[in-house]
Amino acid sequence: MIDKLNIVKQRFDEVSDLIIQPDIISDQKKYVQLNKEYKDLKALMDKRELYMTLVNNVGEAEEIIADGSDEEMLEMAKMQLDEAKASLPQLEEEIKLLLIPKNPEDAKNVVMEIRAGTGGDEASIFAGDLYRMYTKYVESKGWKHSTVDFSEGTSGGFKEIQFEVTGEDVYGTLKLEAGVHRVQRVPQTETQGRVHTSAATVMVLPEAEEFDVQIDPKDVRIDYFCSSGPGGQSVNTTYSAVRLTHTPTGLVAQCQDQKSQHKNKEKAFKVLRSRLYDLELEKKQQEDAAKRNSQVSSGDRSAKIRTYNYPQGRVTDHRIGLTLYDLQNIVNGDLQKIIDELILVENTEKLKEASEIF
């Protein structure tokens, strides 16, 4: 382990030197990448320092115990040895996890898409509830969100809504939210008081940079139309909304959130790039899921992942068998406890796979 940590320290020293070079600072893209790597390596270096201290403490304590001539020191050495040995296993697990190469996608921003599924008007209302839950969670993390496109439900909520989320490690945090979410409750339209089950699908697309996906302009049909959402006098009078159709794949992306046609076009291209990127990523994830048989894989977009049961006030994540009787707080954005459990299971699986490396 020390050898591996020393190799990482060499890279940390290199990166520390690089990020203060004028040519790197002037190259914004390169600087952001190196700065992210520096922060990741710094976390590992802090653990390395603590690990080296504990290893040295064990060595010193064992020397004093082996010598055995000073009784007072002997007692202190035994305590020091016990403390160090008790702390080392947990620290080693944390270091192993940090040594596993990070998925470069995890640092990306995302485009989230929520679509009403089975359940008619109630499914649209539920899609609206999910949108509210995620935007509240995003705000609690200090991230930013902005709407790309939406289609409202006839009785409230959304038939579908797309929105961008920007911040630190957004995809790594939200990727396991992708899948089918179910709600069990008495709909507002139900007169008999019967519990209905409705569903909505959540997609989490890593935001693709231009260098991630090259789009040939000849492959894209661009249509302009009038916005149908809120936006004042310009709605239904100016052709500011933009729809892009990628001919080779049939993928469609549109944006009508901005008043400017240029800004809508820019946002729509961002969504189209993310959709194309996600197509490739989905193939890879399905291959990985088949190999690993991971219980929290985000490879299967049609999998039923979570149920929100209102009569019992519970939320169940079916992938890891987690049930929490805290529905009101969860639907109000308190998602962290579920996300932490999912990440814990994913990390445990990663450690099992990487065990032969250490």
C-alpha positions as a Markdown table, in Angstrom:
| # | Residue | x | y | z |
|---|---|---|---|---|
| 1 | Met | 0.0 | 0.0 | 0.0 |
| 2 | Ile | 2.9 | 2.4 | 0.9 |
| 3 | Asp | 4.4 | 1.9 | -2.6 |
| 4 | Lys | 1.1 | 2.8 | -4.3 |
| 5 | Leu | 0.7 | 5.8 | -2.1 |
| 6 | Asn | 4.2 | 7.0 | -2.9 |
| 7 | Ile | 3.4 | 6.7 | -6.7 |
| 8 | Val | 0.3 | 8.8 | -6.1 |
| 9 | Lys | 2.5 | 11.4 | -4.1 |
| 10 | Gln | 4.7 | 11.8 | -7.1 |
| 11 | Arg | 1.7 | 12.6 | -9.3 |
| 12 | Phe | 0.4 | 15.0 | -6.6 |
| 13 | Asp | 3.7 | 16.8 | -6.6 |
| 14 | Glu | 3.6 | 17.1 | -10.4 |
| 15 | Val | 0.1 | 18.5 | -10.4 |
| 16 | Ser | 0.9 | 20.9 | -7.6 |
| 17 | Asp | 3.7 | 22.3 | -9.7 |
| 18 | Leu | 1.6 | 22.3 | -13.0 |
| 19 | Ile | -1.4 | 24.3 | -11.7 |
| 20 | Ile | 0.8 | 27.3 | -10.9 |
| 21 | Gln | 2.4 | 27.4 | -14.4 |
| 22 | Pro | 1.2 | 30.5 | -16.4 |
| 23 | Asp | 0.5 | 28.5 | -19.6 |
| 24 | Ile | -1.8 | 26.1 | -17.6 |
| 25 | Ile | -3.6 | 29.0 | -15.9 |
| 26 | Ser | -4.2 | 30.6 | -19.3 |
| 27 | Asp | -5.7 | 27.3 | -20.6 |
| 28 | Gln | -9.0 | 27.3 | -18.8 |
| 29 | Lys | -10.0 | 23.8 | -19.8 |
| 30 | Lys | -6.7 | 22.3 | -18.7 |
| 31 | Tyr | -6.6 | 24.3 | -15.5 |
| 32 | Val | -10.1 | 23.1 | -14.4 |
| 33 | Gln | -9.1 | 19.5 | -15.1 |
| 34 | Leu | -5.9 | 19.8 | -13.2 |
| 35 | Asn | -7.5 | 21.6 | -10.3 |
| 36 | Lys | -10.1 | 18.8 | -10.0 |
| 37 | Glu | -7.3 | 16.2 | -10.0 |
| 38 | Tyr | -5.4 | 18.2 | -7.4 |
| 39 | Lys | -8.4 | 18.2 | -5.0 |
| 40 | Asp | -8.9 | 14.5 | -5.5 |
| 41 | Leu | -5.2 | 13.8 | -4.9 |
| 42 | Lys | -5.1 | 16.1 | -1.9 |
| 43 | Ala | -7.8 | 14.0 | -0.1 |
| 44 | Leu | -5.6 | 11.0 | -0.7 |
| 45 | Met | -2.5 | 12.8 | 0.5 |
| 46 | Asp | -4.2 | 13.7 | 3.8 |
| 47 | Lys | -5.1 | 10.1 | 4.3 |
| 48 | Arg | -1.5 | 9.0 | 3.4 |
| 49 | Glu | -0.1 | 11.4 | 6.0 |
| 50 | Leu | -2.4 | 9.9 | 8.7 |
| 51 | Tyr | -1.6 | 6.4 | 7.5 |
| 52 | Met | 2.2 | 7.0 | 7.6 |
| 53 | Thr | 1.9 | 8.4 | 11.2 |
| 54 | Leu | 0.0 | 5.3 | 12.3 |
| 55 | Val | 2.4 | 2.9 | 10.7 |
| 56 | Asn | 5.3 | 4.8 | 12.3 |
| 57 | Asn | 3.5 | 4.7 | 15.7 |
| 58 | Val | 3.1 | 0.9 | 15.3 |
| 59 | Gly | 6.9 | 0.5 | 14.5 |
| 60 | Glu | 8.0 | 2.7 | 17.5 |
| 61 | Ala | 5.6 | 1.0 | 19.9 |
| 62 | Glu | 6.8 | -2.5 | 18.9 |
| 63 | Glu | 10.4 | -1.4 | 19.4 |
| 64 | Ile | 9.7 | -0.2 | 22.9 |
| 65 | Ile | 7.8 | -3.3 | 23.8 |
| 66 | Ala | 10.5 | -5.5 | 22.4 |
| 67 | Asp | 13.1 | -3.7 | 24.4 |
| 68 | Gly | 10.9 | -3.9 | 27.6 |
| 69 | Ser | 13.4 | -2.0 | 29.8 |
| 70 | Asp | 11.3 | 1.1 | 30.7 |
| 71 | Glu | 8.0 | 0.0 | 32.4 |
| 72 | Glu | 6.4 | 3.4 | 32.2 |
| 73 | Met | 7.2 | 3.7 | 28.4 |
| 74 | Leu | 6.1 | 0.1 | 28.0 |
| 75 | Glu | 2.5 | 0.9 | 29.2 |
| 76 | Met | 2.3 | 3.9 | 26.9 |
| 77 | Ala | 3.7 | 1.9 | 24.0 |
| 78 | Lys | 1.0 | -0.8 | 24.4 |
| 79 | Met | -1.7 | 1.9 | 24.4 |
| 80 | Gln | -0.2 | 3.5 | 21.3 |
| 81 | Leu | 0.0 | 0.2 | 19.6 |
| 82 | Asp | -3.6 | -0.7 | 20.4 |
| 83 | Glu | -4.9 | 2.7 | 19.2 |
| 84 | Ala | -2.9 | 2.5 | 15.9 |
| 85 | Lys | -3.9 | -1.1 | 15.2 |
| 86 | Ala | -7.6 | -0.3 | 15.9 |
| 87 | Ser | -7.5 | 2.7 | 13.5 |
| 88 | Leu | -5.5 | 1.1 | 10.6 |
| 89 | Pro | -8.1 | -1.3 | 9.1 |
| 90 | Gln | -10.8 | 1.4 | 8.6 |
| 91 | Leu | -8.2 | 3.9 | 7.2 |
| 92 | Glu | -6.9 | 1.2 | 4.8 |
| 93 | Glu | -10.4 | 0.6 | 3.5 |
| 94 | Glu | -10.8 | 4.4 | 2.9 |
| 95 | Ile | -7.5 | 4.6 | 1.1 |
| 96 | Lys | -8.3 | 1.6 | -1.1 |
| 97 | Leu | -11.6 | 3.3 | -2.1 |
| 98 | Leu | -9.7 | 6.5 | -3.0 |
| 99 | Leu | -7.1 | 4.5 | -4.9 |
| 100 | Ile | -9.7 | 3.0 | -7.3 |
| 101 | Pro | -9.6 | 5.2 | -10.4 |
| 102 | Lys | -12.6 | 7.6 | -10.5 |
| 103 | Asn | -15.2 | 7.4 | -13.2 |
| 104 | Pro | -14.5 | 10.6 | -15.3 |
| 105 | Glu | -18.3 | 10.9 | -15.9 |
| 106 | Asp | -18.9 | 11.4 | -12.2 |
| 107 | Ala | -17.6 | 14.9 | -12.2 |
| 108 | Lys | -19.9 | 16.0 | -15.0 |
| 109 | Asn | -23.0 | 18.2 | -14.8 |
| 110 | Val | -26.3 | 16.5 | -15.9 |
| 111 | Val | -29.5 | 16.9 | -17.9 |
| 112 | Met | -32.3 | 15.3 | -15.9 |
| 113 | Glu | -35.5 | 14.2 | -17.6 |
| 114 | Ile | -38.7 | 13.2 | -15.8 |
| 115 | Arg | -41.5 | 11.6 | -17.8 |
| 116 | Ala | -45.0 | 10.6 | -16.6 |
| 117 | Gly | -45.6 | 6.9 | -17.2 |
| 118 | Thr | -48.6 | 4.7 | -16.5 |
| 119 | Gly | -51.4 | 6.4 | -14.4 |
| 120 | Gly | -52.8 | 9.2 | -16.6 |
| 121 | Asp | -53.2 | 12.6 | -14.8 |
| 122 | Glu | -51.9 | 11.2 | -11.5 |
| 123 | Ala | -48.6 | 10.1 | -13.2 |
| 124 | Ser | -48.1 | 13.7 | -14.5 |
| 125 | Ile | -48.8 | 15.1 | -10.9 |
| 126 | Phe | -46.2 | 12.5 | -9.6 |
| 127 | Ala | -43.7 | 13.7 | -12.2 |
| 128 | Gly | -44.2 | 17.2 | -10.9 |
| 129 | Asp | -43.6 | 15.9 | -7.3 |
| 130 | Leu | -40.4 | 14.3 | -8.4 |
| 131 | Tyr | -39.3 | 17.5 | -10.1 |
| 132 | Arg | -39.9 | 19.4 | -6.9 |
| 133 | Met | -38.1 | 16.8 | -4.8 |
| 134 | Tyr | -35.0 | 16.9 | -7.1 |
| 135 | Thr | -34.9 | 20.7 | -7.3 |
| 136 | Lys | -35.1 | 21.0 | -3.5 |
| 137 | Tyr | -32.3 | 18.4 | -3.1 |
| 138 | Val | -30.2 | 20.3 | -5.7 |
| 139 | Glu | -30.7 | 23.6 | -3.9 |
| 140 | Ser | -29.7 | 21.9 | -0.5 |
| 141 | Lys | -26.4 | 20.8 | -2.2 |
| 142 | Gly | -25.7 | 24.4 | -3.3 |
| 143 | Trp | -26.0 | 23.3 | -7.0 |
| 144 | Lys | -27.8 | 25.2 | -9.7 |
| 145 | His | -30.7 | 24.1 | -11.9 |
| 146 | Ser | -32.4 | 25.6 | -15.0 |
| 147 | Thr | -35.3 | 24.3 | -17.1 |
| 148 | Val | -34.6 | 23.2 | -20.7 |
| 149 | Asp | -38.1 | 22.1 | -21.9 |
| 150 | Phe | -41.4 | 20.9 | -20.4 |
| 151 | Ser | -44.9 | 19.8 | -21.3 |
| 152 | Glu | -47.5 | 20.4 | -18.6 |
| 153 | Gly | -50.0 | 17.8 | -17.5 |
| 154 | Thr | -53.7 | 18.5 | -17.9 |
| 155 | Ser | -54.4 | 18.4 | -14.1 |
| 156 | Gly | -51.0 | 19.7 | -12.9 |
| 157 | Gly | -47.5 | 18.4 | -12.9 |
| 158 | Phe | -45.7 | 17.5 | -16.1 |
| 159 | Lys | -46.1 | 15.0 | -18.9 |
| 160 | Glu | -42.3 | 15.5 | -19.2 |
| 161 | Ile | -39.7 | 18.0 | -18.0 |
| 162 | Gln | -36.0 | 18.4 | -18.7 |
| 163 | Phe | -33.7 | 20.5 | -16.6 |
| 164 | Glu | -29.9 | 21.0 | -16.2 |
| 165 | Val | -28.1 | 20.6 | -12.9 |
| 166 | Thr | -24.6 | 22.1 | -12.5 |
| 167 | Gly | -22.3 | 21.8 | -9.6 |
| 168 | Glu | -19.5 | 19.5 | -8.2 |
| 169 | Asp | -19.7 | 15.7 | -8.9 |
| 170 | Val | -23.3 | 16.0 | -9.9 |
| 171 | Tyr | -23.5 | 12.9 | -12.2 |
| 172 | Gly | -21.7 | 10.8 | -9.6 |
| 173 | Thr | -24.3 | 11.8 | -7.0 |
| 174 | Leu | -27.5 | 11.6 | -9.1 |
| 175 | Lys | -26.8 | 8.8 | -11.7 |
| 176 | Leu | -28.3 | 6.1 | -9.5 |
| 177 | Glu | -31.7 | 8.0 | -9.5 |
| 178 | Ala | -32.2 | 6.8 | -13.1 |
| 179 | Gly | -35.0 | 4.3 | -13.5 |
| 180 | Val | -38.8 | 3.9 | -12.9 |
| 181 | His | -40.2 | 5.5 | -9.8 |
| 182 | Arg | -43.7 | 4.4 | -8.5 |
| 183 | Val | -46.1 | 6.2 | -6.3 |
| 184 | Gln | -49.0 | 4.5 | -4.3 |
| 185 | Arg | -51.6 | 6.9 | -3.1 |
| 186 | Val | -55.2 | 8.0 | -3.4 |
| 187 | Pro | -55.3 | 10.4 | -6.4 |
| 188 | Gln | -57.0 | 13.8 | -6.1 |
| 189 | Thr | -59.4 | 12.7 | -8.8 |
| 190 | Glu | -60.4 | 9.5 | -7.0 |
| 191 | Thr | -63.9 | 9.7 | -5.4 |
| 192 | Gln | -63.9 | 6.2 | -3.8 |
| 193 | Gly | -60.7 | 6.7 | -1.8 |
| 194 | Arg | -58.9 | 3.8 | -3.5 |
| 195 | Val | -55.1 | 3.7 | -3.6 |
| 196 | His | -53.7 | 3.8 | -7.2 |
| 197 | Thr | -50.2 | 3.0 | -8.5 |
| 198 | Ser | -48.7 | 5.4 | -10.9 |
| 199 | Ala | -45.2 | 5.7 | -12.4 |
| 200 | Ala | -42.7 | 8.2 | -13.8 |
| 201 | Thr | -39.3 | 7.5 | -15.4 |
| 202 | Val | -36.2 | 9.5 | -14.4 |
| 203 | Met | -33.3 | 9.8 | -16.8 |
| 204 | Val | -29.9 | 11.3 | -15.8 |
| 205 | Leu | -27.7 | 12.2 | -18.7 |
| 206 | Pro | -24.1 | 13.3 | -18.2 |
| 207 | Glu | -23.6 | 16.6 | -19.9 |
| 208 | Ala | -21.4 | 16.1 | -22.9 |
| 209 | Glu | -18.8 | 18.6 | -23.9 |
| 210 | Glu | -18.2 | 19.4 | -27.6 |
| 211 | Phe | -15.0 | 17.4 | -27.5 |
| 212 | Asp | -16.9 | 14.4 | -26.1 |
| 213 | Val | -19.4 | 14.2 | -29.0 |
| 214 | Gln | -18.8 | 15.5 | -32.5 |
| 215 | Ile | -22.1 | 16.4 | -34.3 |
| 216 | Asp | -22.0 | 16.9 | -38.1 |
| 217 | Pro | -24.3 | 19.9 | -38.8 |
| 218 | Lys | -25.5 | 18.0 | -42.0 |
| 219 | Asp | -27.0 | 15.3 | -39.7 |
| 220 | Val | -29.2 | 17.8 | -37.8 |
| 221 | Arg | -32.6 | 19.2 | -38.9 |
| 222 | Ile | -33.4 | 22.4 | -37.1 |
| 223 | Asp | -37.0 | 23.6 | -36.7 |
| 224 | Tyr | -38.1 | 26.9 | -35.1 |
| 225 | Phe | -41.5 | 27.3 | -33.5 |
| 226 | Cys | -43.4 | 29.5 | -31.0 |
| 227 | Ser | -42.9 | 28.8 | -27.3 |
| 228 | Ser | -46.0 | 27.5 | -25.5 |
| 229 | Gly | -45.0 | 28.1 | -21.9 |
| 230 | Pro | -44.9 | 31.2 | -19.7 |
| 231 | Gly | -42.8 | 34.1 | -21.0 |
| 232 | Gly | -44.9 | 37.2 | -21.5 |
| 233 | Gln | -45.8 | 38.8 | -24.8 |
| 234 | Ser | -43.2 | 37.1 | -26.9 |
| 235 | Val | -44.9 | 33.7 | -26.4 |
| 236 | Asn | -46.8 | 32.5 | -29.5 |
| 237 | Thr | -45.6 | 35.5 | -31.5 |
| 238 | Thr | -41.8 | 34.9 | -32.1 |
| 239 | Tyr | -40.2 | 31.7 | -33.3 |
| 240 | Ser | -37.8 | 31.5 | -30.4 |
| 241 | Ala | -38.3 | 27.8 | -29.6 |
| 242 | Val | -35.9 | 25.3 | -31.2 |
| 243 | Arg | -36.3 | 21.6 | -32.1 |
| 244 | Leu | -33.3 | 19.6 | -33.3 |
| 245 | Thr | -33.7 | 16.2 | -35.0 |
| 246 | His | -30.5 | 14.0 | -35.3 |
| 247 | Thr | -31.2 | 12.1 | -38.6 |
| 248 | Pro | -28.9 | 9.1 | -38.1 |
| 249 | Thr | -30.4 | 8.2 | -34.7 |
| 250 | Gly | -33.8 | 9.9 | -34.7 |
| 251 | Leu | -33.0 | 11.6 | -31.4 |
| 252 | Val | -34.9 | 14.8 | -30.8 |
| 253 | Ala | -33.9 | 17.7 | -28.5 |
| 254 | Gln | -35.8 | 20.9 | -28.1 |
| 255 | Cys | -35.7 | 24.0 | -25.9 |
| 256 | Gln | -38.2 | 26.8 | -25.4 |
| 257 | Asp | -37.2 | 28.1 | -22.0 |
| 258 | Gln | -35.3 | 31.1 | -23.1 |
| 259 | Lys | -36.7 | 34.1 | -25.0 |
| 260 | Ser | -33.7 | 34.2 | -27.3 |
| 261 | Gln | -33.7 | 31.8 | -30.3 |
| 262 | His | -29.9 | 31.6 | -30.1 |
| 263 | Lys | -29.9 | 30.6 | -26.4 |
| 264 | Asn | -32.6 | 28.0 | -27.0 |
| 265 | Lys | -30.5 | 26.5 | -29.9 |
| 266 | Glu | -27.4 | 26.4 | -27.7 |
| 267 | Lys | -29.3 | 24.6 | -24.9 |
| 268 | Ala | -31.0 | 22.2 | -27.4 |
| 269 | Phe | -27.6 | 21.2 | -28.8 |
| 270 | Lys | -26.3 | 20.6 | -25.3 |
| 271 | Val | -29.2 | 18.2 | -24.7 |
| 272 | Leu | -28.7 | 16.5 | -28.1 |
| 273 | Arg | -25.0 | 16.0 | -27.3 |
| 274 | Ser | -25.9 | 14.6 | -23.9 |
| 275 | Arg | -28.4 | 12.2 | -25.5 |
| 276 | Leu | -25.9 | 10.9 | -28.0 |
| 277 | Tyr | -23.2 | 10.6 | -25.3 |
| 278 | Asp | -25.7 | 8.7 | -23.1 |
| 279 | Leu | -26.5 | 6.2 | -25.9 |
| 280 | Glu | -22.8 | 5.2 | -25.9 |
| 281 | Leu | -22.6 | 5.2 | -22.1 |
| 282 | Glu | -25.8 | 3.1 | -21.8 |
| 283 | Lys | -24.2 | 0.4 | -24.0 |
| 284 | Lys | -21.1 | 0.4 | -21.8 |
| 285 | Gln | -23.1 | 0.3 | -18.6 |
| 286 | Gln | -25.2 | -2.6 | -19.8 |
| 287 | Glu | -22.0 | -4.5 | -20.7 |
| 288 | Asp | -20.5 | -3.7 | -17.2 |
| 289 | Ala | -23.8 | -4.6 | -15.5 |
| 290 | Ala | -23.8 | -8.0 | -17.3 |
| 291 | Lys | -20.2 | -8.6 | -16.2 |
| 292 | Arg | -20.7 | -7.4 | -12.6 |
| 293 | Asn | -24.3 | -8.2 | -12.0 |
| 294 | Ser | -24.4 | -5.0 | -9.9 |
| 295 | Gln | -27.5 | -4.5 | -7.8 |
| 296 | Val | -27.3 | -0.7 | -8.1 |
| 297 | Ser | -26.3 | -0.5 | -11.7 |
| 298 | Ser | -27.7 | 2.4 | -13.7 |
| 299 | Gly | -27.5 | 0.4 | -16.9 |
| 300 | Asp | -31.2 | -0.8 | -17.0 |
| 301 | Arg | -33.3 | 2.4 | -17.6 |
| 302 | Ser | -36.6 | 0.4 | -17.4 |
| 303 | Ala | -35.9 | -1.1 | -14.0 |
| 304 | Lys | -38.4 | -0.3 | -11.2 |
| 305 | Ile | -36.1 | 1.3 | -8.6 |
| 306 | Arg | -38.2 | 3.0 | -5.9 |
| 307 | Thr | -41.7 | 3.1 | -4.5 |
| 308 | Tyr | -43.2 | 6.1 | -2.6 |
| 309 | Asn | -46.1 | 4.7 | -0.5 |
| 310 | Tyr | -48.2 | 7.6 | 0.9 |
| 311 | Pro | -50.7 | 5.6 | 3.0 |
| 312 | Gln | -47.9 | 4.0 | 5.0 |
| 313 | Gly | -45.6 | 7.1 | 4.8 |
| 314 | Arg | -42.7 | 4.9 | 3.5 |
| 315 | Val | -40.2 | 5.0 | 0.7 |
| 316 | Thr | -38.6 | 1.7 | -0.5 |
| 317 | Asp | -35.5 | 1.4 | -2.7 |
| 318 | His | -35.9 | -2.0 | -4.3 |
| 319 | Arg | -32.3 | -2.4 | -5.5 |
| 320 | Ile | -30.8 | -2.5 | -2.0 |
| 321 | Gly | -34.0 | -3.4 | 0.1 |
| 322 | Leu | -33.9 | -0.1 | 1.9 |
| 323 | Thr | -37.2 | 1.1 | 3.5 |
| 324 | Leu | -37.5 | 4.4 | 5.3 |
| 325 | Tyr | -40.7 | 5.7 | 7.0 |
| 326 | Asp | -39.8 | 9.3 | 6.3 |
| 327 | Leu | -41.8 | 10.0 | 3.1 |
| 328 | Gln | -42.7 | 13.6 | 3.8 |
| 329 | Asn | -39.1 | 14.7 | 4.3 |
| 330 | Ile | -37.8 | 12.7 | 1.4 |
| 331 | Val | -40.3 | 14.1 | -1.1 |
| 332 | Asn | -39.3 | 17.5 | 0.2 |
| 333 | Gly | -35.8 | 17.0 | -1.0 |
| 334 | Asp | -34.1 | 15.1 | 1.9 |
| 335 | Leu | -32.7 | 12.4 | -0.4 |
| 336 | Gln | -29.1 | 12.3 | 1.0 |
| 337 | Lys | -29.7 | 9.3 | 3.3 |
| 338 | Ile | -30.9 | 7.2 | 0.3 |
| 339 | Ile | -28.1 | 8.4 | -2.0 |
| 340 | Asp | -25.5 | 7.7 | 0.7 |
| 341 | Glu | -26.8 | 4.1 | 1.1 |
| 342 | Leu | -26.7 | 3.5 | -2.7 |
| 343 | Ile | -23.2 | 4.9 | -3.0 |
| 344 | Leu | -22.1 | 2.8 | 0.0 |
| 345 | Val | -23.3 | -0.4 | -1.8 |
| 346 | Glu | -21.7 | 0.7 | -5.0 |
| 347 | Asn | -18.4 | 1.4 | -3.3 |
| 348 | Thr | -18.5 | -2.0 | -1.5 |
| 349 | Glu | -18.8 | -3.7 | -4.8 |
| 350 | Lys | -15.9 | -1.6 | -6.3 |
| 351 | Leu | -13.8 | -2.7 | -3.3 |
| 352 | Lys | -14.6 | -6.4 | -3.9 |
| 353 | Glu | -13.6 | -6.0 | -7.5 |
| 354 | Ala | -10.4 | -4.2 | -6.7 |
| 355 | Ser | -9.4 | -6.5 | -3.8 |
| 356 | Glu | -6.9 | -8.4 | -6.0 |
| 357 | Ile | -5.1 | -5.2 | -6.8 |
| 358 | Phe | -4.1 | -4.6 | -3.1 |
